Structures are given as C-alpha cells and as structure tokens.
Amino acid sequence: MTYDVVDFNNEVIERSAKVPVLVDFWAEWCGPCKILGPVLERVAAESDGRWALAKVDTELHREVSAQYNIRSIPNIKLFVERKVAAEFVGALPEPAVRQWLKKNLPARYTKELEQADRLLAEGKEKQARTLLEEIIKHEPDNHRARVTLARIYLYTDQHKAVEFVRSIEADSDVFDIAEAIRTFATLLDKSASSLPDGEVRSEYLEAIAFLRVANYDDALAKFIAVIRNDRYYDDDGARKACIAIFKILGEEHELTQRFRKEFSRALY
C-alpha cells in the first residue's frame, strides 16, 4: 500500500503501531527521488500488506522534515512501533532496497513465534508444532519458525529436522542454530560401525548416547575427554558436538558457562 501523507502523526506514527511504515521523504525538484520513488512503489506493491509506503513531500511538510532532521533527499525512514527503526539516504538500486528491507523489517509472525515458545515451555509440544507449521505454510522462509520446529523433531525424526533447516545459510540470523541442528542430526545417526577405529571410539559413542537422551551435562564431559585424547577423531567431531550443544543451550545457560573454559583448555 502506498499513500501521500496528510496527517503525519496518524498516518505514520500511529499506523506504525499496527504495521511497519516506510516513509519516503521526497520533493518534486529532486532528481534522485524520481529514480527511487518508482522502485519503492514497485516493491511496496509486492509486500502483500506486510508494510506500507508513505510519501512525504518535504516542501509541504517542512515542520515534519525539520523534526526528523531531513537535510538530504531522498531520505527513507522505517517506522516500527511509533519509532524510527532504520533509515538510509540516497537512491539505492532495487536489489539493494530489497536487501535493506529484508534486513530491517521486523519478523511478520513475531507474536505467534513468542506464543510457540510459551507453548513449548509449558510442555505443549503438539500445539506449538501446529502453530509453527502454520507459520511456515504462510511464510516458508521464516527461519526462526524453521529452527524451532527442527528442534522439536530433532530427537524423533532427524531427517525431518534437517529438512526444515536445509535452506538456512550463513546470511541468516539463526544460521548458528541451524548448523547446530545439522551437527546434532549427524551425530545422532552415527553407530559403532560407522566410526573409525581409535582409542576414543567407545568414549565417543558414550557421549553420543548421552546426547540421544538430551543429557548434555555428561555428553559435554565425554566429548571434552575425547578432545583431550584425540583432538581430530571423527573429523573433529567432538569439538563440533560441543559447539553445537553450546548453541542449542544458549550462551547464558549454566552448562554452557560451566563447560566453556574446560572446552577451551582441552583445545589449547
């Protein structure tokens, strides 16, 4: 949706409490504005209502322009929850505009994702799974929903868990979690016959057995013991396993904080 602003407070500030509003500060005499304007309008037409484009003529809205320190145009500001969340100045090419929006627009299903997290904390896994699957149905590239759903399936269907995060690459905010899930799935699929010979093989298998029942305390202790005795066993598998556990638990988790130093000492 694109519209010319008449009442900035109502049409931008208050509206941004319900939907993100991208404000294009422009003027008729501005050459670069005439280049960027159609790009923004084209992208906005494809947004499916996820955000609105509001155009503010700086000649007609001098007070608003002064309030937001508009010194050069085109000047683009993204309003979210009544505040400026991001901005840029100048006429960016369309691919750069799309990338900027992808980076700065808030997640579409934030409230639903928070609800899924609450359901999981309450042990209501089935309801959380249904909600997450519905989010992915409407927004297939919602990476946060994908990693959360993958974590639910991680101990029951590793292949399905990996499928959910297969498309998540290094430019994603949740890439580290996706990598951890892929590492977990690989480890949980291992057996004695699939592992190379070595003095630490039995200890490595014990660590994996602890991992299978989500006993992260003993799993970390065993993986670190493997690192001390054979640093590169199974293609550096024990190190990768520890990092994956830390990512799954989070940096603030008690086990992560307790084992981090021991892990570092084992490596170096």
N, C-alpha and C positions, 0 to 999 in steps of 0.2 A: 504494500500500500504506500502511495506517495501523495503528499499533500503540501500546499503552501500554508505556512503558519500565519495565523491571525492573532491568536492568543497564546503566547509562548508558554505561560505558566500551565494552562490547562492542556494544551495540545502537545507539549513536550514533557515538562516536569511531572505533572500528574499522570499523564498517559504512560510514562516510563515505569511507573509502579506496577503496571499490568503487562506491558510488552516493551522490549528494548526499542528505543527510538534513535535512529541515526540522523543527525542534524547536519544538513549541508548549508553552511554559511556561504553565500554567493552574491554576485551583483551582475547586472546586465552588461556592464562595460568590461567585465573580467573575461579575457580570452581563455585561460586555463579552466575557468568554471564551466565554459561551454563545452569543453572537452570531457571533463569529469562528470558533469551532470547527467548526460545520457547513459554513461556507464553505471552510475549509481541507480538510476531509474530501471535499467535493464535487470540488474542484479536483484533489486527490490521486488520486481515483478515475479521473480522466480523463488521468492523467500517463503511462499506458502503461509504468509501471516506470522512467520516466526519473529519478524521485526518490521518496524515501519520507518519510512524515509520522510523526514520533514525538511522542507526547504525554507530557509530564512534569508530573505533579501536584506542585506546589510544596509542598503540605502533607506529602506522602510522601517527597519528595526535597529536604529542607531543605539538606543539605550541597552538593548539586549546584547548587541555586538560589543559595546563597551564593557558591560558586566562580565562577559566571558573573554575579554582581552583579545578580541579579533583584530589582529594587526595585518594579517596577510590572508588572502583568499585564493582558491577555495580552502576553507577550514572545515574539517569534518570532526564532529564530536559524537561519541556514542553515549547516550544517557541510559543508565540502568538503575532502577530503584531510586529515581529522582536525583541521581548524581552522575557526573561525567566519569565514565569507566575507562575510556580510551579515546585517542584522537590522533589525527595526522593532518599535515598541511601540504597542499600542492596536488597536482593532477597525477595520481598513480595510474598505471595501466590496469586493465581489467583483471588479469591474473593476480596482480599484487593486491588489488582491492578484495578479491575473493579470499585470498590467503589471510589478509588482515582481519576480515570478518570471521573467518573460521577460528582464528586465534583468540579473538576478543569477545565474541558473542557468548553469553552465558549458556550453559547446557540447557537444552529445551525441557528436559524432564527432571530437573533438579529435585522438586518436591517428591516426585514418585520414587526417585532413587533413594532419597532420605527415608521414605516410608519402607522401601525394601530393606534397607539397613536395619531399621527398627524391628521389622518382622523377623529378620534373621537373629537379632539379639534376643528376641523373645522365644526363639526356637520354632518359629512358624515358617519352616523352610518351604513348604508346598505353596503357601500364599505368596512368599517372596519370589519364588521361581515363576509363578504365573504372572506376577506383575512385571518382572524383568523381561520375560518372553514377549509380553505385550509391548513394552517399550521398544525392543529390538524389531518387532514386526513393523512399527511405525517409523523407526529411525535405525536402520540397520548398522550405521556407522557410529552408534553411541558406544564408545569404547568402555566407559565406566560400567554400563549395564552388562557389557560382554564379559569383562573380567570378573564382575561379581557373580554372574551366572556360571562362569567357568569354575570359580572357586566352589560353588555348590556341587558341581558334578565331579570335581577333582578326585574324590575318593570312591566314587561309584562308577564313573564312566570316563576314564582318562582321555580316550579318543574324542569323545564329545566335548570335553573341556578344552582340548587343544583346538578343535574346530572353531570354537567360539572366539579364540584369540589369534587365530591364524593370520588375520588381516591387519593386526596391530603391529605397526613398525616403529622405528626409532624416533619418529617425529611426534609420537603420541605422548600425552602426559602420563599415561598408565603403562608405558612400554616396560618399565622395570617389573611391574606386577605380572604382565603378560609373559615376560621372559621367565619369571619365577614359576609360573604355572606350567610352562613348557618344560622347564627343568624337572619339576615335580613329576609330571606325566612320564617323562623319560625314565626317571629313577624307579617309579612305582611299577614300571613294565619290565624291569630287569629281573633276571633269575641267575642262579649259580652258573648254569650252562652258558649264559650269555656274557659272562665276565671273564677277563683274562686271568691267568694264573698269577699268584703273588701271595706273599706272606700276609697281606692285609685283607685278602678276599673275604674271609669269614667275618672279620670285624666290619667290613664294608656292608656285607649282607645284613648283619645285625642292625647297623644304622638304618638301612632301608626298611627293615622290619619295624623298627620304632616309628619311622616316618609313615608307614602304612596305617598305623593306628593313631596318628597325629600326636605321638609322644615326642614333642620337639625338644624337650629337655635332654632326654637320653640320646635322641638322634644327633643333636649337636655335639654332645660329648663324644660319641663314637666317630662321627665324621672328622672331628678335630684330631682325634687319636690317629685316624688314618692319615691325615695330612702330615702329622709328625713323623710317621713311619715310612710313608711312601707318597710324597707330595703329588706326584703326577699319575697315580694309579687311576685307571679307567678314564683317561683323557682329562685329568684334573677334576674328576667327578666329585670328590669330597669338598673341594673348595667351592665349586659351583652349587653344591647342595646347601652349604652353609649360607651362602649369599642369598639363595632362593628362600630359605627359611626366614632370614632376617627381613627380606622384602615382604613376605606374606604376613609376618607378625607385625611389622612396622618398627621404625627406629625407636619409638618410645616404650616398646614392650619390655617387660622386666627380663625376659630371656635374652632378647637382643642385646640389651645393655650389659647383662652378666657375661655373655659369651663373646662379645666383640673383641675385648682385649686378648682373651685366650686364643681366639681365632687368629688375630694379627701376630701374636707371638709364635704360633705354630707355623705361620707362613714365613716369618723372617728370623 
